[in-house]
Amino acid sequence: MRKMKKMLFCLIIIPLLTGCAREEVAVNIPVDMEVTKLAQILENPALYDNEKVLLSGVVGHGCLKCPGDFPYQEGASSIEILVKGFRRPRLRRGQPVRVYAEIKAGEKKVVISALAMEVIK
């Protein structure tokens, strides 16, 4: 009975700890890509709809414990960026980051999904 409990524990806990429920896709940030300003995207989102961009800013103020997104800030402009297909690194407010992202522009909302990110040290 004790062996069964240990086996059941391992079957449940190990997959949770290893993260097998979440598929990770490695996407590299293009080396030769120019940085796009967040203010430009927010000012004219239709121009960037379905485009991939490179952003360079800092981690903003907001919920850093939320696993699916993070606050991003660039000067006076800020937005929540969704993480798509990878685990984001541990972040601190004010930490410089580069984000390779895909833009989806709706009528009233812009959704930015991070495909890859790099913490600048």
Secondary structure, 3 states (H helix, E strand, C coil): CHHHHHHHHHHHHHHHHHCCCCCCCCCCCCCCCCECCHHHHHHCHHHHCCCEEEEEEEECCCCCCCCCEEEEEECCEEEEEEECCCCCCCCCCCCEEEEEEEEEECCCCEEEEEEEEEECC
